């Protein structure tokens, strides 16, 4: 077995000597950020960024109209659609008037109600030709995508839900802003599913390569700690007003933390196993691994963080939310660099010889990386232009019904 020592740096020696305290410190940081800070999804809801840019001419014109006509100062609107099995009669009108009164009694969430159906002169403009459907537009508080706008949508949905409709009449809350709210909630609910599916797929592929439950479990523990640290760091920074979040940013932080953490772990594990199978002892193999992989991991992390950080210079608020959170999340992924020192500083069984050498990411693992990066790029409910895509939403979300589906007379 080779015992010749390679050239070592002070940082490599320090990490090896302090490997246990470093690992315990990262575990403590991950636990503290997990249990002492609200979840990333909760912070994302409270610190949600608006969808539209305030400088856009159409948005400025919309807000100017609302200001001049004393209707609303925001760009959020919702439609309440009434649909009956038969032409809407007095019972439906009474139900409609009850809804309007409750909406007017909630100025915190409802800024203005365009009540055209109560006036016979304008009723035909918001009623279908067969008289079986009618709608009313509601101007909401808060800009689209922000927490206040989402809260306003839920308030309107609550009013409709707790107000009993007459037999044969149904009411729906729909429109652009409710659809965005439904998409955000669906996206937040899918984060856990993405995490579980990704971890399961990674476990399967790593087990096929390494054929060792212990090795795969250790690597997944590293990824788990990095993921918890990344989520916590982003949540703390957003909670204290360093930046705002979006559903896309939360999903991207999680997906990139899993993908990058797995890649970096594979780099370290693969190089360490190669050195051990070449006859190097544990300590020498550690220094060989650190010398060959640390700079690659550092360069890769800086490349990803720097590339995504450029989105901070965009003018669209939704794209701006991707820059700073990913930079903060990548700080947590760096904890994987200390783990090779733990293996090289202690005794244990030699790595068993196998016919297939463990190199860097193999083609089989490249498939996993591509999958994770595809998940990171995928934004639930958006088309190529960044606009809501109804075909991508779950069929059961309330905002699926659109006013355009109600023919007007």
N, C-alpha and C positions, 0 to 999 in steps of 0.2 A: 504493500500500500504506500502511495506517495505521501511524504511528509514535508516536502519542500514548500516553504512559505512564499507566497506571492507578495508583491509590493502592496502594502496596506496604507490606507489613509487614516488620519486621526478620527475622522467621522465614522469610518467603518469600525475601527476598534472601539470607539465610544458606544456605538449602537450595540455591538456584540456584548460588551461588558455590562451595559445597562438595559439589556433586552427585556428582562423581567419587569423592571420599573416602567419601562416605556409601554409594554403591553398592558400592564395594570392601569397605567394612567389613561390610555385610550379606552379601556373598558370602563373606567370610572367616568370619563367624559361622555361616552356614549350613553351610559346609564343615567347620568345627570341630565343630559339633554333630552332623554326620552321621557323621564318621569317628572322633571321639574319644569318643563316647557310644554305649552299646548302643542298638539299634533300639527304637522305641516299642513294637512288638509284644513284644519280649523283656522290656522293663521292665514292660509290662502283665502278663505272665505272673508275673514275680517279685513284683510289688506288687499282685496281684489282691485286690480287695475281696470280703468275704463276701456271699452272696446274702441270707441271712436276718438280721433284726435281733435282737441278743441280748436286747433287752427284751421281745420278743414272748412272751406267756404260753405258747404251745405250744412254742416253742424252749426256754424256761426249764424247762418240765416235762420235755421230752425229755432235756435235759442232767442234770436232777435224777435222773431214772430211771437214766441211765447211771452217775451217781455213786453212787447208793445200791446198785445191783446190781453195781458195779465192772466195768462193761462198757466205757464210752467217755465222754469228756468233750466230744465234738464232735457235730455234727448230720449227719455224712456217713455214708451207708450205701450198700452195693452188693449186688447179688444175683448169684450164680453159678448159672446154670441148666444142668442136664444134660438132654439130650434124646437118646433112642435110637430107632432104627428098630424095635426090638423092646422088650418090657419089660426094664427095667434089671435085670441079673443080677449075679453075683459080680464079673465083670470091671469093671463100672461102679462097684460098691462099692469095689473096690480102687483104682480111679482117683480116686474121691471122697476116700478116706482119704489118698491121696498129696497131693491138693490141700490138704486140711485141715492136714496136717503142714507143708507149705511156707508156708501162711498164718500158722500159729502161730509159725513161725521168723522172721517179719518183724514184730517189735513196733513198729518205727519207723513203718510205714504201716498195720498192721492192729492195731486195739485189741481186738477181740473177734469171735469166730466163733460164731454160734448153730447149733451142730451138732446138729440134731434127727434127721437121716437115719440116723446111726450107731446110734441107740437104737431098738430095735423098738417101744418103747412110744410114741414120738413120731414115728416115721418116716412114718406115714400122713398126718400133718398137713402135710408138705412134699412129698408125692408125688402125682402125678396119679392119677385114678381108673383109667386103663388101665395104670398102672405104667411108662409110657414117658418120664416126665419127673419131675425133682425139683429142688429149689433149696435154697440155703443163704444166709442173710443175713450180711453181713460189715460190722462197724462200722469205719470208717476214721478215720485221723488227719486233723485239719484240718477247718475249717468249709467248708460248700459254697461253691464259688467261689474260695476261697483257693488259693494255689500249693501248699500242703502237701496239700490235699484232691485237687487235680488230680494231684499226684505220686503220691499213694496209689492213685488209680484206675489210673494207668499201671503201678504196681507190681503190682497185682492182675491187670491184663490181661497183663502180662509173665509172671506165674506160670502163668496158664492157657495162654498161647501156647506156652511152652516145655515144658509137660508133655504128653507124647503121650497121646492118648485111645485107648481100645480101638476096634476096628473097629465101625462102626455107631453110635458115640456122639459127640455134639458138645457142647461147652461154650461158654456165652455169659456175658459180663459185662455186666450191665444194671442198671437202677434209676435213681433220681432223680439221684444224684451223678454217675455215669458219663455220663448224658445231658447234664447241665450242662457237664461237661468236654468232651464231643464238640462241643457247640454253641459253646463258647468257641474251640476249635481251628478249627472251620469258619469262625467269624466272623473270626479273625485271618488265615486264609488268603484270605478274600474281600476284605481291605482293598486289596491290590495290584490285584485285578481291578476294584474300584470306581474306583480312581485312574486306571487305564489307560482304562477305558470313559468316565469323565467327561472326561478330557483330550481324547480323540478326538472326543467329541460337541461339546465347547466349540470345538475347532479348526475343525470343520466349520461350525458356526453363525457363528463370527466371520469365517471366510473368505467366507461368503455375504454378510455385511454389509459388511466392509471391502474385500474383493476384493484383498487385498495380503498375500502370504506374509510379508513383512518385518514388517508391523504385527502380524499374528497371532502370529508367532514371538516378537517382543519381549514381547507381552502374556503369552504362555505362559511365557516365561523368568521374568518377574516373578512369576507364580503359582507356578512351580516353586520359586523361591528362598523365597517366603513359606511354602510348604508345608514345605520342609525346615527352615526356621527354627522354624515352629510345632511340628513334630514333635519337633525337638531340645529346644526349651524345655520342653515338657511332659515329655519323657523325663528331662531333668536334674532338674527339680523333683520328679518322682515317685521318681526314684532316690535322692534325698537325703531322702525321707520327708516331703515337704510335703503330699502327698495320695496316695491309692491310686487304682488304675485298674480299669477293666472293659473287656470287649470293646465294649460300647456306647459308652463314653467314647472309646476309640481310634478307632472308626468315625466318631463325631461330630466329633472334632477334625479328621480328614482331610477329611471332606465339607464342613464349614463353612469350612475354610481354602481349599479349592478354590472354593467358591461365593462367599465374601466376597472373596477375592483377585481373582476374575474380575470381579465387580461393580465393585469399586473401580477396577480398571484401565479398565473400560469408561467409568466416570464421567470419569476424567481424559482418556482418549483422545478421547471424544466431545466434551467441552467444548473441548479444545485444537483439534481439527479444525474445530469451529464457528468459533472465533475466527480461525483461519488463513484459512478460506474467507470470512470477513467482511472480510478485508484487513489484519488485524493482522500485525505482524512476529513473529518467533519469540519474542523476549523479552517483548513485550507480551502475546502469546497465553499465555505461561507464567503471567504474573501474573494474567491474567484467569481462567485455569483454576484456579490455586491459590485465588484469592479466592472463586470460586464453588463449588468442589468440596471443598476441604479440610475445611470445617466440616461438610459433609454426610457425608463419610467418617468423621470423628471422632464425629459424633452416631450414625451407624449402628453403628459398632463398639462404642461405649459402650452402646447400646441392646441389642445382641445379647449382649454380655458381661454386662451387668447383669441381663438377663432370665434367662439360663442360670445366673448366679451364685446366683440365688434357690434353685436346687435344693440348694445347700449347706446350707440350713436344713431340708431334709426329714429324716425319721428313718430312712428305708430306706437302707442302705448303698449299694445299687446306684444309687439316684438321687443320692446325695451325691457319687458319683464324677464326675458330669457338671459340677458347678459350677466347681471350681478348674481342672481341665484346660482347659476352653474359655476361661477368662479368660487363662490362660497362653499358650494357642495364639494368641489374638487379638493378643498383643503382637508376634508375628512377622509378622502380616499388615500391620502398619503400615509396613513397609519400602517399600511401593509408593508412598508419598507423595513420595519423593525422585526418582522417575524422570522426572516432567515437567520437572524442572530440567535433566536431562541433555540433553533435546531442545532446550530453549530457550536453552541456554548455548553451543551450538556451531552451526556453519554446516551447510548441507546443502541438499538440493533442497526447493523449496517443495512443500507438499502439493498434489497435483493436484486439479483441480476435478472433481467428480462430480455427477451429476444428483441422487443421493440424499444428503441431508445426514446427517452422523453426529450424531445427538442422543444423549441418555442411553440407557439400555437400551431397545431396541425390543421390540415384541411377540414378535419371533422369539427375542430373547435372554431374554425373560421365561420362555419355555418351559424354557430351560436352567437358569435359577435355580430354578424350581419343581422340576425334576428333581433338582438337587443337594440342595435342602432336603428333598425326599422321601427321598433317600438318607440324609440326616443323621438323619431321624426313624425310619428303618427299623432295627429291631434284629433281627438274624437269630435265628430260632428262638423268638420270644416272641409270645404272644397278647396280646389287649387288656388282660389283667389283669397282665401281666408274668411270667406263668408259662411254662415251656417248652412249646412247641407242636411236637409230633413231626411233624406234617404239613409243617412248614417245613424240616425237616432233610434233608440229603442222604440218599438211600436206603442208602448204604453205611456210615454211621457205626455203630460197634458198639453204641451205646446204644439203637438203635431197637427192639430186642427188649425187651419189657416183661414182668415176672413175671406181670402180669394175663393174658397170653396163654396161660399154662400152667394148665390146669384142675386144681384141687386136689381131692383126694378128701375 
